[in-house]
Amino acid sequence: MPALACCVDAAATAPPGYAFAGDSSLPAPVIFSGVPPATTATATAWSPSLSSALYKVDGWGAPYFAVNSSGNVAVRPHGAGTLAHQEIDLLKIVKKVSDPKSKGGLGLPLPLVIRLPDVLKNRLESLQAAFDFAIQSQDYENHYQGVYPVKCNQDRYVVEDIVKFGSPFRFGLEAGSKPELLLAMSCLCKGSPDSFLVCNGFKDVEYISLALIARKLALNTVIVLEQEEELDLVIELSRKLSIRPVIGLRAKLRTKHSGHFGSTSGEKGKFGLTTTQILRVVRKLEQVDMLDCLQLLHFHIGSQIPTTALLADGVSEAAQIYCELVRLGAHMQVLDIGGGLGIDYDGSKSTDSEISVSYGLEEYASAVVRAIRLVCDRRSVKHPIVCSESGRAIVSHHSILIFEAVSASVYDTPSMSPLGLQFFVETLSEEALADYKNLSAAAIKGESDTCLFYADQLKQRCIDQFKEGSLGMEQLAAVDGFCDFVYKVIGVSDSTRTYHVNLSVFTSIPDFWGIGQLFPIIPIHRLDQRPAVKGILSDLTCDSDGKIDKFIGGESTLPLHELEGGNGNNGGCGYYLGMFLGGAYEEALGGVHNLFGGPSVVRVSQSDGPHSFAVTRAMPGPCCSDVLRVMQHEPELMFEMLKHRAEEFGQEDDGMANAALAGGLAHYFHSMPYLVGSSCSLTAMNNGGFYYCNEDEYIEAVDSTSTEDEQWSYCYA
């Protein structure tokens, strides 16, 4: 360690110290795992294909996402059937949506959720095709008829799209609460009359009455018993309303999913009936002459079933119960295998990972059909209709969260002149000076561990002195810089940088905070450039948990590019990141921590235009007034109070200045909770469409002769 030895050797003359920070004898810093350090010969030898491999895009993204030749993430809206001219450049969508109207954009602020209905349609068709193939190839004598559990994403347009796209193959909906049931009833009025409306969840009188009314409205409704006590209500209310119900029951299987999502399975699971309870239900239905109403058996092993072996084991057990119900006289028609069809969040296709699965749609469908057929054939029972509730697998891919890195931490080791180093040494206490001399001796001998020991000890002594008031801030900063240099030379310094992103983890990625769920996160552009930074992501919230420091592949950092503005900021040049496969649960679970509301949302379809896409719907995220209302505040009254305050403490005899101050206050109520760049515009909703108001338009409105009420409502969303 010649550079370090020279730096810390304070024998007779002041050493050159930090002047050696650029010495060629220093070891090259490690970039990050997976990417070799750049050399002069290879610094430009980077390509989009290398980025695709680095971020494992071909693993978790296929067949919907890839890296194109421009180094941007491309969307393949029709999956494997997407033609070259149908690919959509994700960066072009972001630019179209976020650019101001003056530049041809829509002026919506980030963060942004991009919904891709073409991907949603392809997921539905692929799932149906997988079961159709399995049924045909295995001579299964019935059909597949799935339902979408709306809890995964209750957004109106998502559910309506699923009903529309699934109508040709009788795809239905599943509800788990009264609001979800109302939603499902309304949407299925436009669907196939044969589509199932499966009613799960705990039920009271109102829930069961509503489900029976749905049956009266000619919706193919099935009331699934989660608790034995629900049967009495179903019998009583069906008689009172003179509606013959179709009843299902949920069985607690012995087969148990051992992963995080398996807590709802097994004999101790949250939902369902034991075999003893099932027998009591059958006897009671027989006593009241309603055993013919029992037509569906439902079970759920748990989300993200890792292997088809576990899946087949559970399906086989359920098929045995189904056959027993047939033997007992029930008019069984449907075996609902529940959810559990997993997706590969990290692209590893591993059986040992809770965020991966080792199978695809075809293997999943084949395992289900084979298991049911084998049991039913053995018991000479007619093959049932196969139903599944595969929400995560249907909606996860169609939604992308886009957010921007606005700045990054910069850890520059300050240079120190010989005179500065001499002054630094002279200010050390006797004990600290001894540490410094021991460090110098160890450096000369090349003893890295000893150097590290004395550097740590020196730093801690100086921190203690600072706390006691015997060391100034300048001296403490000099100690920090000196020790950082020592760590860098030894090779133990942490080169991880924090990128500050315009996002709330609690609002947009709550599963990461709540259960440690990992999602693929990558830059959506500049992928033709080598990412030279190890980074973690820190959100806008005032909470230490508001960060993302775990990534797919077991990584604790994410490969990132330097922000183009330099000095840790983007200089007005956006650096956009995307979180993929987050279309299920995240929006419904997100809260308003720090009063950060949800993101803006756009719906983008593939088109034959010059950029291969069209934005068919745009919804700005909630403004400050919206999120204040969520917590029972009244923005209009708040504004009036602040306006009177402005008049009271404003400039005397200057009504225009006071009016401008009040107008400025109104602006903040209508602004977004997230950071807004100077080029961004305010967005508001006007009836069924949207209008956009930039700062100049807003000031012009405030200066106009409009009344105070009109000023308040001008940009009100």
Helices and strands as residue ranges (DSSP letters): H 2-8, G 17-22, H 48-54, H 57-60, E 65-67, E 73-75, G 79-81, G 84-86, E 88-89, H 90-98, G 101-103, E 112-115, H 117-137, E 147-149, G 150-152, H 156-166, G 167-169, E 172-175, H 178-188, E 196-199, H 205-216, E 220-225, H 230-241, E 247-250, G 260-264, H 275-287, G 291-293, E 294-298, H 308-327, E 334-336, H 361-379, E 385-387, H 391-395, G 396-398, E 399-408, H 418-426, H 430-445, H 448-468, H 473-490, E 497-501, H 505-508, H 510-515, E 521-523, E 533-538, E 547-548, G 552-554, E 558-560, E 576-579, H 586-589, G 593-595, E 600-606, E 613-619, H 624-630, H 635-649, H 655-670, E 682-686, E 689-693, H 695-703, H 708-713
